[in-house]
Amino acid sequence: MNLAHHREADRLTVSLMGRLDHETAPTLTQVVDHELDGVTELVLDFDGLEHVSSLGLRVLLAAQKRMHGIHGSLVVRNVNPAIATVFEITGFDRILEYERKPRRLSIDGLELIAKGGNGECFRVDEETVLKLYFNHIDDASASREKRLAKKAFVAGVPTAISYEVVVCGTRTGVLYEMINADTLSKYIERHVDHLEAVVDHYVGFCRQIHSIVPDQGAFPDAIDIACGHVEACDLFNAGQRAAILDRLHRTERRSTLIHWDLHPGNIMMQGDVPCLIDMGDMATGTPYFDLGPIRQILQFHAETGLCQKIIGLDNGIARRVWPMFVARYFNNPPPDELAAIEENVRFFQAIRNVLLYRSGTGGESMRARRKDMILQLLPREITQAPA
């Protein structure tokens, strides 16, 4: 068996080729024993693996127990039909999270219905839509989104059914149930004469998401993810990095869900009923992880004239929505408390931009802008920390 592993922030991907049996299983065991420091997501890529023996299965089970012990996750990708049959015969399909090798799909002739920073959406038929990531996005993103979308649905998040991961040329994507709905952005514009009531509806939906407690270990911890990206980010000197990590470690850890991109463009309205989409970053943590990106869209991008381009919401309306939203989310606090809340929101807005900076979302020009944005959003005691 040939084995290669690649580390990116808190995720370790191990690619296996050949056979996982009594001769080769110790090699994987050695990686699990010595390479998991700071890892919260272990991905085993079986794309080149032909066979798994009983000893190989025991190594997989040991790896899963190890990841659960550190509140992380193990995912096995690109499982061929023969190995999937072994998982089913042995009952591993009930205890091991795995994904079959995706089928190939052509987008020739499909209608393009939406386009964003990470990919495009195509209408496959009257009941199915394809979310297809761009080539520059990590090829594990589609399988991660499919996995998290399924878990979110089971946990009680109002969302579309995710069917399967597919490959289109050199790009990967997820097939979803087609929802007969429009975005919350358009809903807000149609009901702008009753803006306060609509914002209350938006706040109520966000609180609903933030109250959901999924099964332990089903979703990654947002603090662990954020710390991994900060540690790997090239923007900070040693003092700045230490100060950011200290603040993140002092943040309350919560077992409730966050979406991490809960803006009005990712909420679909079926009549007056909201439904959440774009599930690839779901995690558990403080709601501030969601409030930062919401502020990014509704205030920063609205002020720079980009809100309408990004999520389809009029920039002027968006600027009115944010102060209503943050005040109502925190039950209309007095001005001094609201100022402290806004400062905390700015910090988590900066953290979200660190993740986006490292992913390359928006291309090189946006990446350069994010660098300045991050340093502007962080508090002075962090940006002026000595190296």
Long-range contacts (C-beta under 8 A, 24 or more apart in sequence): 1-27, 1-49, 2-48, 3-27, 3-28, 3-31, 5-31, 5-35, 7-35, 7-39, 8-138, 8-232, 9-225, 9-228, 9-229, 9-231, 9-232, 9-358, 10-38, 10-39, 10-40, 10-41, 10-220, 10-224, 10-225, 10-227, 10-228, 10-229, 11-39, 11-40, 11-41, 11-42, 11-43, 11-140, 11-228, 12-36, 12-39, 12-41, 12-42, 12-43, 13-43, 13-45, 13-140, 14-42, 14-43, 14-44, 14-45, 15-45, 15-47, 15-48, 16-44, 16-45, 16-46, 16-48, 16-49, 17-48, 17-49, 18-48, 18-49, 18-50, 18-51, 19-49, 19-50, 19-51, 19-52, 19-53, 19-56, 20-49, 20-51, 20-52, 20-53, 20-56, 20-59, 21-51, 21-52, 21-53, 21-55, 21-56, 22-53, 22-55, 24-56, 25-53, 25-55, 25-56, 25-58, 25-59, 28-56, 28-59, 28-63, 29-59, 29-62, 32-59, 32-62, 32-63, 32-66, 36-66, 36-67, 36-70, 36-72, 38-228, 38-231, 39-67, 39-70, 39-72, 40-70, 40-71, 40-72, 40-73, 40-220, 40-221, 40-224, 40-225, 40-228, 41-72, 41-73, 41-75, 41-220, 42-67, 42-72, 42-73, 42-74, 42-75, 43-74, 43-75, 43-76, 43-77, 43-140, 44-74, 44-75, 44-76, 44-77, 45-77, 45-78, 46-76, 46-77, 46-78, 46-79, 46-80, 46-83, 46-101, 47-77, 47-78, 47-101, 49-80, 49-83, 50-80, 50-82, 51-82, 51-83, 52-83, 52-86, 57-86, 57-90, 57-92, 60-92, 60-96, 61-92, 61-95, 61-96, 64-95, 64-96, 68-217, 71-217, 71-221, 71-224, 72-217, 72-220, 73-97, 73-217, 73-220, 75-99, 75-143, 75-144, 75-147, 77-140, 77-143, 78-102, 97-147, 99-143, 99-146, 99-147, 99-165, 102-142, 102-143, 102-164, 102-165, 102-166, 102-167, 102-172, 103-164, 103-166, 103-167, 104-166, 104-167, 104-168, 105-130, 105-166, 105-167, 105-168, 105-173, 106-168, 107-132, 107-168, 107-169, 116-310, 117-310, 117-361, 117-362, 117-366, 118-361, 119-171, 119-173, 123-178, 124-175, 124-178, 125-178, 126-178, 127-177, 127-178, 128-163, 128-175, 128-176, 128-177, 128-178, 129-175, 129-176, 129-177, 129-178, 129-179, 130-166, 130-168, 130-173, 130-174, 130-175, 130-176, 131-173, 131-174, 131-176, 131-278, 132-168, 132-171, 132-172, 132-173, 133-171, 133-172, 133-173, 134-171, 135-170, 135-171, 136-360, 137-359, 137-360, 137-361, 138-359, 139-172, 141-172, 141-280, 142-166, 142-172, 142-173, 142-174, 143-172, 144-280, 145-174, 145-278, 145-279, 145-280, 146-174, 148-219, 148-279, 148-280, 148-281, 148-282, 149-174, 149-176, 149-279, 151-214, 151-215, 151-218, 151-219, 151-282, 152-214, 152-257, 152-276, 152-279, 152-282, 155-212, 155-214, 155-215, 155-218, 155-257, 156-212, 157-209, 157-212, 157-257, 157-276, 157-279, 157-282, 158-273, 158-274, 158-275, 158-276, 159-275, 159-276, 159-277, 159-279, 160-268, 160-275, 160-277, 162-279, 176-277, 179-268, 179-270, 179-275, 179-277, 180-270, 181-268, 181-269, 181-270, 181-275, 182-268, 182-269, 183-264, 183-265, 183-266, 183-267, 183-268, 183-269, 183-311, 183-312, 184-264, 184-265, 184-267, 184-268, 184-269, 184-274, 185-264, 185-265, 185-311, 185-312, 185-313, 186-269, 186-312, 187-264, 187-269, 188-264, 188-313, 188-317, 188-321, 189-313, 189-314, 189-317, 192-317, 195-317, 195-320, 195-321, 195-324, 196-324, 199-321, 199-324, 199-325, 199-328, 200-328, 201-272, 201-274, 202-264, 202-267, 202-321, 202-325, 203-325, 203-328, 203-329, 205-267, 205-274, 206-262, 206-287, 206-290, 206-294, 206-329, 207-329, 209-257, 209-258, 209-259, 209-262, 209-276, 209-290, 210-256, 210-257, 210-258, 210-287, 210-290, 211-256, 212-256, 212-257, 213-255, 213-256, 213-257, 214-255, 214-257, 214-284, 216-255, 219-257, 219-282, 219-283, 219-284, 220-283, 220-284, 221-253, 221-283, 221-284, 221-285, 222-258, 222-260, 222-283, 222-284, 222-285, 222-286, 222-289, 223-248, 223-249, 223-251, 223-253, 223-285, 225-283, 225-355, 226-289, 226-351, 226-354, 226-355, 229-351, 229-354, 229-355, 229-358, 230-351, 230-354, 232-358, 233-354, 233-357, 233-358, 235-354, 235-357, 235-371, 235-374, 235-375, 237-385, 237-387, 238-387, 239-385, 239-386, 239-387, 240-378, 240-382, 240-383, 240-385, 240-387, 242-385, 243-381, 243-382, 243-385, 244-351, 244-378, 244-382, 247-347, 247-382, 248-351, 251-285, 251-286, 251-288, 252-286, 253-285, 254-284, 254-285, 254-286, 255-284, 256-284, 256-285, 256-287, 257-282, 257-283, 257-284, 258-282, 258-283, 258-284, 258-285, 258-286, 258-287, 258-289, 258-290, 259-290, 260-289, 260-290, 260-293, 260-352, 261-290, 261-293, 262-290, 262-293, 262-294, 263-293, 263-294, 263-297, 263-298, 263-311, 264-297, 264-298, 264-311, 264-313, 264-321, 265-297, 265-310, 265-311, 265-312, 265-313, 266-311, 281-355, 286-348, 287-329, 288-344, 288-345, 288-347, 288-348, 289-348, 289-351, 289-352, 291-326, 291-329, 291-345, 291-348, 292-345, 292-346, 292-347, 292-348, 292-349, 292-350, 292-351, 292-352, 293-349, 293-352, 294-322, 294-325, 295-322, 295-326, 295-345, 295-346, 295-349, 296-349, 296-352, 296-353, 298-322, 298-325, 300-349, 300-373, 343-379, 346-377, 346-378, 346-379, 347-377, 347-378, 347-379, 349-377, 350-374, 350-377, 350-378, 353-377
